[in-house]
Amino acid sequence: MEITYRRGMILLLVLLLMPSIGNYIYAQIPGKQSEQYKNAVNLYSKGVYQAAEKEFVLLQTNTDLSKRAELSMIESYLVLISIELSRPDIDFKVQEIKSKYPESPKMNEIDLKYGSHYFNLSNFSEAYRILSAINPSTLPPSQKAEFHFKYGYANLRTGNNQEALSNFAIINRLPFGSYSNPAIYYSAHIEYMKRDFKKAIELFSKIEKDPRFTLLAKYYILESKFMLKDYEYVVKNGEALYQQLTSELRIKTARVVSESFFALGNTESAQFYFDRYSAESGNLTRKDIYYAGIIAYTQKRYEQAIEILKQLIGEDDSLSQNASYHLGRSYIEIKNKVEALNSFRNASEGMHDLTIKEDAMFNFAKLSFDLNSDIGVFRRYLDTYSPTEQKFNEIQNYIATSYLLKQDYRSAIDVLRTIRNPSSKDIINLQKATFLRGMQLINLGAYREAIPVFELSITNGNYNNNLLNVTQFWLAEAYYRDNRFQRSVDINLALATRNSTFKGNREYSTSLYNLAYSYFKLANFEQAEAWFKRYLNLPTGDILYADEAVTRLGDCLFMQRKYTEAITAFSGVSNSKASLKQYASFQMAIAHGLLGDDSRKAGLLKELVSANLSPHLYPEVLYELGRTLVQKGEYSEATGYFNDLKDKFATTPFYPKALLELGLIALNRGESNNAADFYKKILQETPQSPEASAAIAGLENIYQDQGRAEDFLAFLDGLGLSKVRTTDERELIIFSSAEKHFLSGNYALALSSLNSFIKSYPTGTKAAQAYFYMGESYQKTGKPELALDAFLKVMEIGEGSFTELATLNYARISYQIENYRQANKAYSTLSRIAQLENNKVEAQLGKTNSFYMDKQYENAIAEGIRSESFNITDQERTRVKFVIAKSYWMLGERAKAISYLNDLAKNKINPEGAESAYLLISDAFDKGDFIKVEKDVYSFAESRTPQSYWLAKSYILLGDSFAERENWDQAEATYKSIFESYKPQGKDDIEEQLRMRLNKLSEKK
């Protein structure tokens, strides 16, 4: 720091003494030498450097070494001449003079020339280093402009723009000279580079008339105006300037003018100048290619835009991201949704333009849902961007509407429930969706699962009172079917007594019937009677279940011991339903018997026997008829009916009863041996029946009367019946009785007996088997969820041979009622425990289908591929291939899906082949290949497939393809043709899809 200070002081002193030193030198040189010195300086100033050098060398030789000041000046000039002549030893000479004569008045001039030397060699960093040592205030005025220009330019070239501007500004404060306009030019250029375009324009305008800078100034003014988005100025002045310029600036001007025309919406002129730019610039940059693609896109030349923009894909930069985004837009315009999806996916993965990223992800999500029903991308979009409530709700409504149109009410409910601050329209949609989903579950027999869905519909039922009432009606039905009779009563009672608006509904009459039936199930026969009567008093046209109601009314009266009234009620059952009429006649007979009229009872029972009785009622009728005849003393006729019962219904619980009655009749006739034979038959064939005890007692009396007590005991010992009954044996007897009802197909009676057995022996050895029979009985009587409960009990017990079969049934029922996740768990369990090969196969196929139906497509593919290695039928293999294909399709992996679909579609007779054909047509539609759609739909129709639903769906796509091409009349004709010819095999979405499209078309006309 001290050295720097002292040197600065020395320099300052030298600078201050410069004029006196000059005079001193001239004064000290002798006359002849003084003239020689002046001559040498004059030669130097005129640029005659070599002649001047000779003079200075002579002076140096003839000057005494003691005359330091004179030698300093002479040797300084010699260094200056070396610099001017670009001698190779310049660096050495400069360093030598600086160290020898640091106080030399010529030192600044030497530094200026030395710096200028490197400046001229374009070594600006070295020039900057040298020039920065000069104190410009010590320079003569003639050198100041040169110094500031060269020093400023050296700063510019070494990156110190602000210092460069300061030096150029000093030049502009000096008298105008050769460096003035160049200084302005470079100042303008720096402001341009700093993007201060207004300042740049101001400076460039000052030198616009200088011929050296006219075209450059005009060009940079034009480009600055462009950067300031003054496109009107650019197009007004740029075309003329383009004609004046040459080489690189001409090319750049073409690009600037093109983009200005583009910004002003004149794409034709933009294209014209871009063509000029392309032709003259040679190889186009990636930015140029992007711009060319955007021009084509803006001019709606989408095919050309696609071909251009595709060249930019692959790099990880903003151009690639933007190109992908506009590719997506272009593909949408040419109706190729598949490629649009891929392009928007690519754009959404870029991180360079976050605005593009968000909009691309939104479009990717929309197409993923439209093409693949994939809601996952929408979910990621919502999680990532947290859109406004309005946009969030718009998205949810868009998804929900699509699900509603596809009748996927379960998914629609999931989406509608997420809407924030739902509007009345949202609530109405949720009410409808929950009701319709509940009805789907009712139709599947999934009454328990329908209950919370109906309750959600009721919660959202403020806007549609009629639908609210109907939902309550079906909720009561679901409770009834789930054996929750009191809840059913509560709802139906409210509808019947406190809801006046419900009386106008067609469900009103049925609600009265259901209310009465629920009371009947609760054994509240008095209330049941009242409500059955109220139901039967409705207008005839409103009574849908007249015979059923009359029969149950008779039962209510019967259970209240109002036998005469019961007979009257039963007699009112019509002949339209044979089973009900037979049951009513039987109950009438029993009632007559309870009133003491055995003759009438017997007559009615004989009439029934002669009719074509159901297998469930027939054995009981025979038994009751036989018993009635016995009571009347008509043993012979009774024997005939008991023999009929014995011979025809040996597997029913009435078989041992008939044997016992025949034994008693034989005893009454004194035929003790025949009686003994009947008793023995009971003990030999049905030792666990309730009649076995009576048979033992009867047989013991016979043997004792005959004095053969030892033979009696031996007989019992032979059958193992002599010991006292253990708890297990008593359990077995009760279970055997219940089992007979099940095996005979009398499932209602079997359920009653099995429930009673379970209550008595909940952990007995036969509990698992009893629960299994209960599950089978509930299945047969249309109560799948109660069957699930029973089979689950078998699975929980986990003992015996029934576990595997119960697990299989549990899985099947879960799948049937669309509880696919539960079904999958059951099939997975079955795959682990199955001993039978066919059950292992079914478990594997069940997992495949359950994953697929639960929309777990990756797992469905994995299990499907595993299934192909099993020994399965051709039909099963077809199903597996379809599951794999459709899963790939739903995951958006169409190439993999199509390889399977092409094979499956060869056989359009089966459902999988027909749907595969439809999906292939859908793929062509999504790619905008409408000619292929038309061709393939007609080919599908010519296949004579019986799968009318998928053919109708394909024709709808054909109509859509006409609509996409704005051929409205042809589209309408196609839709109407389907509407008139299609005959649904069940409830489906074809009619709704057609109505929606026809309504849209009518709006366009």
QUIKA-V73846 format. One record per helix or strand of 2 or more residues. SS is the DSSP state (H for helix, E for strand). FROM is the first residue (numbers start at 1). LEN is the number of residues. Records with the same first field share a line. If there is no record, write none. Layout:
SS->FROM-LEN ; FROM-LEN
This chain:
H->2-27 ; 31-15 ; 49-14 ; 68-17 ; 90-11 ; 107-14 ; 124-8 ; 136-3 ; 141-17 ; 161-13 ; 180-14 ; 197-10 ; 214-14 ; 231-14 ; 247-17 ; 267-15 ; 286-13 ; 302-11 ; 318-16 ; 337-13 ; 354-19 ; 376-10 ; 389-17 ; 409-8 ; 424-21 ; 447-13 ; 465-17 ; 485-14 ; 500-5 ; 508-14 ; 525-12 ; 540-3 ; 546-14 ; 563-9 ; 578-17 ; 598-13 ; 615-17 ; 635-14 ; 654-15 ; 672-14 ; 692-14 ; 709-11 ; 727-17 ; 747-14 ; 767-14 ; 784-14 ; 802-15 ; 820-14 ; 837-17 ; 857-11 ; 874-17 ; 894-11 ; 911-16 ; 930-13 ; 948-17 ; 968-14 ; 990-15
